[in-house]
Amino acid sequence: MVRERYSVPMRDMPVDLRPRERLEQVGEHALSSAELLAITIRTGDGEINSLRLAEKLLHKFDGLPGISQARITELTSLKGIGRVKAVEVKAALELGRRLATTTPEERPKITSPADAANLLMPQMQWLEQEHLRVILLDTRNGVLSTPTIYKGSLNSAMVRVGEIFRVGIKENAAALIMAHNHPSGAPRSVLV
C-alpha cells in the first residue's frame, strides 16, 4: 500500500517558507528547483500544495531535463497538472533554455568548435532521437539561428544535402555549421 505524504496547504505554511515569499526575501538563486517550479505551477486551490506537486513532477520525470523533454500529455498524467499548467511549465523551461543560449551581445559569436558545442549542448543533450541542426552565421560569425533540419531515430539521421543548404540560402547565411547529437551515447559517426 502506497501512503500519501501529508501536505500542508500553501496558505497554512509559514510565510517565510512559501516559495514566492522566499524568492522575494533571499533571491531566486537560493531557491531549489522544486520551489521555482512551484512558483510556476502556482495552484489556485489552497488545498493543493504546489511545492509538493512540483516535487512529484520532478521525481516522476527525473528532474528538469526530463520535464523539458516530456510531452504535454505526459505532464498532465500527474494528478494536479492540467493542460494549462503543463503549457506554462513548458513555456518557462523554454525561456530558461533560450536564456542559456544567449549572450549579453546581440548575437552569440562562433569562434571555435567549443563555441558551437556550448551553444547547442543545452538544447540537444537530452533529446531521445538524433536531430540534425545547423548553426546559421552572418559575415562576422554571429548566430542568425539554429534550426532543426531533420529528426531521425535513436542512432541515425539521414538527410539530403540540399535540405541542409536550403535553410541557409533562405536566411541569407554567410556560413553554416552542421551538428547532430548521439542519444545512444556512442559518439561514433559514419559518413557516406
N, C-alpha and C positions, 0 to 999 in steps of 0.2 A: 504494500500500500504506500503510495506517494503522499507525503504530508505537505500541505501548502504552508509556507512560512508566513507567520503573522506579519502583516504590513500595516504600519500606522498611516492613516490618510495624511497627505501632504499638509493639509490645513492644521493638523494636530501636531506636526513636528515643530520643535523649537525653531524660531525664526532664523537663528544663526546656523542651522543645519540644512535649510532649504537651498537647493541649488541656485536659484535666481538671486537670492539674497547673498549667498556666499560669493557668487561671481562679482556682485557689486562691492562686497567688503574686501575680498582678497585677490580679485582678478581672475580672469579666465585660465591663466596658466596653472593656477593652484588646484583647479577642479579636475576630477577624474573623468575619464571618457563617459562613464555612466552618468555622472552629474551633468555634463554638457549635453549628452543625448537626452536626458530627462527634460532639460530646458526646451529642446527642440520638440519633444513629444508632447509636453505640457497638456495633460489631461484636464478637461473642464470639470470632470466629476471629482469632487473632493474625496470620494471613497476609494478611488483608484490612485495608488501611489505611483507617479510617473518615474520615480527613481528605481523602484523595484521592477517596473515594466522595462526600463532601459537595461537593467542588469540581466533580465531574462532574455532580452533581444541580443545583447552582446554574447551571452552564454550560448544561445541556440545557434548563432551564426559564427561563432569563434572569433569575435571581435569586430572591429570596424572594417577591416578588409572584406570579411565575409558578408557583412551587411551591405557594403558598397557593391558587391557582386551579385547579391540576391535580387531576384525579380520582385516586383510589387506584390504579386500573388503569393510569393513565398513569405514576404514580410507580414502580410495580412493573415497568414495562417496562425500567428501568435495572438492569443486572446488579448484584446485591448488595443491592438493595432489595426485600425481600419484603413481604407484606401487613402483617405486624406492624410492621415499621419504617416503612412508609408511614403507617399509622394513628398511630403515635407522633409522627411529624413533623407530620402534620396537627393533632393534638391540641396540640402545643407551639406551633404557629403560631396556632391559635385562642386559646390562653391569652394569647399576646402581643397579639393583636388586641383581646381583651376588656380587658386591662390598659390598652391605649392609649385606650380609650373611657371609662375611669372616672376619677374624681377622688378626692381624699382624703375628701371628704364622702360621705355615704351614697349620694346620687344626684346625677348631674350636673344642673345648672340650665341652662335655656334662657332667656336674657335678650335675645337678638338673633338675627337670621338667621345671623350668623357662628358663634354657638354651635352652632346646628343643623347647619351645614355641617361644622364641626370634629368634631362627634360622628359623623356618618355618612361623611365623606370616607374615612377609613382603611378602612372596610368596603366601600364601594361603588365606589371609583375604579378598581379593576382588574376589575370584572365585565364579562363579554363580551356580555351582553344586558341590556336595560333591566329594572330592578327598580323597583317602586313600593313605597315603605316609608312607614310613619307613625311619628312620634315621639309616644308617648302621655305626657301630662303630668298631674301631680297639681295640686292647687289652688295650690301655690307654684311652679309651673313646674319641678318636679323630674321627671326622666325615669323613667317607670314601665317602659317597654320600647320597643323599636324593631322591631316585626315587619315581615316582608316580606308585602305584601298580594298582589302579583302579579308574575310574571316574564313579560316579553314577548319581543320579538325584538330584533334588532340596533338597530332605530330606532323601535320603538313599544311601548307598553304600554296596552292598552285594559282598563278595569275599570269595573264598575258602581259607582255612588256608594254604594249600600247596603253593598258589601263593605268600603269604606273606613271607614264608621262602625260597622259591626258589631263589629269588634275593639275599638274604643274604648268602646263601650257595654258589651261583655262584661267588659272590665277596669276599668270604672267610672272612666274617664279624665275629668278636668275639661276637657281641651283636647287637640287633636292638631294635628300639623304633618305635611303630606304632602310627600314628597320622591321624586325619581327621578334616575337617572343618565343619562348620554349616552355610551354606549360607542362610538358612531360618531364622537365628537369634535365634533359640531355642537351647540352649546348653544342650539338653537332649538326651541321647543315650539309645538305647535299645539293649542289648547284648543277643544273642540267642545261 
